[in-house]
Amino acid sequence: MTDDIPGLRRILSECRTVAMVGLSANWYRPSYFAAKYLQEHGFRVIPVTPRYEEVLGEKCYPSLDAIPVPVDVVDCFRRAEEIPAIAEAAVAIGARVLWMQLGIRNEEAAARAEAAGLEVVQDRCMKIEYARLFGGLSFVGVDTKVISAKRPKTVPN
């Protein structure tokens, strides 16, 4: 499992196409807020939800295997018991990372995904981690737990 600052920073700087499973079209839902933030910071967010035709200007797909482009990260906004099936689908489409959002952990799915060569992040939010590691939270006084005398590495948008 990737849980260290260099690993998270590498994933967030190299992996720019995110399939967001469970993305809601409701502006007040955490998935919508995270997706909008990631889009504004240069990520392509592909909604995976059969409930909508389009979210945030992107066409929605009913499943991971319906996405016609390569996916770097499968970001899961689903309950922990649904993660094993999502992990299998992530492996099948050749994703690089299985990312489970805050409060979501599934050790069985994580082990299967890692055995298939995927990196796994559990119980973390992509939006929060990106802001924390690339400077988006520090301007409001949030303690990012990243102390360095070096200027933060930036990611080209």
C-alpha positions as a printed NumPy array, in Angstrom:
array([[  0.   ,   0.   ,   0.   ],
       [  1.25 ,   3.462,  -0.862],
       [  0.922,   5.653,   2.2  ],
       [  4.075,   7.76 ,   2.263],
       [  4.53 ,  11.32 ,   1.042],
       [  6.938,  10.525,  -1.834],
       [  4.654,   7.751,  -3.095],
       [  1.515,   9.87 ,  -2.95 ],
       [  3.319,  12.806,  -4.577],
       [  4.542,  10.541,  -7.393],
       [  1.078,   9.106,  -8.026],
       [ -0.551,  12.534,  -8.05 ],
       [  2.064,  14.002, -10.393],
       [  2.263,  11.088, -12.862],
       [ -1.323,   9.824, -12.967],
       [ -3.571,  12.387, -14.628],
       [ -6.585,  10.345, -15.844],
       [ -8.959,   9.395, -13.041],
       [-12.002,   7.157, -13.339],
       [-14.183,   8.235, -10.424],
       [-16.513,   5.403,  -9.468],
       [-19.623,   6.721,  -7.734],
       [-19.263,  10.356,  -8.812],
       [-22.443,  12.278,  -8.021],
       [-23.876,  15.145, -10.085],
       [-25.044,  16.824,  -6.864],
       [-22.774,  19.808,  -6.124],
       [-22.96 ,  19.25 ,  -2.345],
       [-21.627,  15.662,  -2.44 ],
       [-17.94 ,  15.077,  -1.587],
       [-17.339,  13.215,  -4.864],
       [-18.519,  16.205,  -6.912],
       [-16.371,  18.618,  -4.92 ],
       [-13.292,  16.402,  -5.275],
       [-13.844,  15.857,  -9.006],
       [-14.308,  19.576,  -9.672],
       [-11.13 ,  20.392,  -7.749],
       [ -9.117,  17.746,  -9.604],
       [-10.41 ,  19.01 , -12.979],
       [ -9.382,  22.547, -12.034],
       [ -5.882,  21.235, -11.348],
       [ -5.33 ,  19.502, -14.671],
       [ -6.742,  16.02 , -14.084],
       [ -9.14 ,  14.372, -16.48 ],
       [-11.968,  12.969, -14.37 ],
       [-14.106,  10.304, -16.013],
       [-17.39 ,   9.662, -14.18 ],
       [-18.314,   6.012, -13.685],
       [-21.967,   5.977, -12.718],
       [-25.014,   4.667, -14.546],
       [-27.247,   7.338, -12.952],
       [-26.255,  10.245, -15.202],
       [-25.429,  11.013, -18.83 ],
       [-22.833,  13.675, -17.966],
       [-21.147,  15.166, -14.89 ],
       [-18.858,  18.224, -14.911],
       [-18.791,  18.231, -18.714],
       [-17.59 ,  14.625, -18.985],
       [-19.602,  11.736, -20.387],
       [-20.546,   9.163, -17.758],
       [-19.846,   5.467, -18.224],
       [-21.817,   2.666, -16.567],
       [-18.713,   0.639, -15.713],
       [-14.932,   0.774, -15.862],
       [-14.734,  -1.562, -18.853],
       [-16.924,   0.822, -20.89 ],
       [-14.318,   3.627, -20.734],
       [-12.655,   3.911, -24.175],
       [ -9.388,   5.535, -23.   ],
       [ -6.589,   4.336, -20.703],
       [ -7.154,   5.079, -17.009],
       [ -4.375,   5.79 , -14.519],
       [ -6.338,   5.88 , -11.248],
       [ -9.608,   4.257, -10.238],
       [-10.896,   6.483,  -7.431],
       [-13.642,   4.777,  -5.406],
       [-16.522,   6.641,  -3.807],
       [-18.34 ,   3.407,  -2.965],
       [-18.856,   1.344,   0.184],
       [-16.033,  -0.943,   1.307],
       [-17.977,  -4.105,   0.448],
       [-18.188,  -2.974,  -3.196],
       [-14.429,  -2.474,  -3.558],
       [-13.416,  -6.078,  -4.453],
       [-15.478,  -5.987,  -7.675],
       [-14.133,  -2.518,  -8.503],
       [-10.571,  -3.731,  -7.863],
       [-11.064,  -6.652, -10.27 ],
       [-12.386,  -4.267, -12.918],
       [ -9.449,  -1.902, -12.319],
       [ -7.036,  -4.776, -12.891],
       [ -8.927,  -5.818, -16.043],
       [ -8.693,  -2.346, -17.635],
       [ -4.995,  -1.966, -16.803],
       [ -5.264,   0.878, -14.3  ],
       [ -2.12 ,   1.799, -12.392],
       [ -3.676,   2.771,  -9.05 ],
       [ -6.685,   1.745,  -6.963],
       [ -7.561,   4.681,  -4.687],
       [-10.126,   4.307,  -1.887],
       [-11.547,   7.515,  -0.485],
       [-11.666,   8.642,   3.147],
       [-13.255,   6.059,   5.395],
       [-12.947,   3.263,   2.838],
       [-10.66 ,   0.298,   3.468],
       [-10.807,  -3.217,   2.08 ],
       [ -7.702,  -5.276,   2.756],
       [ -8.809,  -8.192,   0.574],
       [ -9.331,  -5.956,  -2.461],
       [ -6.067,  -4.131,  -1.745],
       [ -4.13 ,  -7.405,  -1.627],
       [ -5.663,  -8.606,  -4.907],
       [ -4.954,  -5.307,  -6.646],
       [ -1.357,  -5.206,  -5.388],
       [ -0.808,  -8.823,  -6.458],
       [ -1.91 ,  -7.787,  -9.956],
       [  0.604,  -4.908,  -9.988],
       [ -1.562,  -1.948,  -9.012],
       [ -0.565,   0.546,  -6.372],
       [ -3.198,   0.918,  -3.659],
       [ -4.131,   3.928,  -1.544],
       [ -6.735,   3.483,   1.197],
       [ -8.649,   5.892,   3.411],
       [ -7.381,   9.056,   1.706],
       [ -8.945,  11.741,  -0.48 ],
       [ -7.221,  12.609,  -3.776],
       [ -8.317,  16.236,  -3.491],
       [ -7.025,  16.644,   0.058],
       [ -3.749,  14.851,  -0.687],
       [ -3.134,  16.897,  -3.83 ],
       [ -3.792,  20.143,  -1.959],
       [ -1.665,  19.047,   0.997],
       [  1.316,  17.915,  -1.052],
       [  1.277,  20.588,  -3.753],
       [  0.49 ,  23.649,  -1.645],
       [ -3.265,  24.064,  -1.97 ],
       [ -4.039,  23.833,   1.746],
       [ -1.181,  25.827,   3.237],
       [ -2.529,  29.239,   2.218],
       [ -5.445,  28.889,   4.652],
       [ -3.225,  27.928,   7.551],
       [ -3.82 ,  24.193,   7.577],
       [ -0.905,  22.203,   8.964],
       [  0.042,  19.995,   6.026],
       [  2.566,  17.9  ,   8.003],
       [  5.03 ,  18.472,   5.158],
       [  8.013,  20.497,   6.318],
       [ 10.63 ,  21.465,   3.806],
       [ 13.021,  24.296,   3.042],
       [ 12.501,  23.561,  -0.644],
       [  9.801,  25.082,  -2.785],
       [  7.037,  22.505,  -3.425],
       [  7.253,  20.633,  -6.686],
       [  4.591,  21.842,  -9.069],
       [  2.7  ,  19.772, -11.561],
       [  2.138,  21.261, -15.011],
       [ -1.554,  21.739, -15.729]])
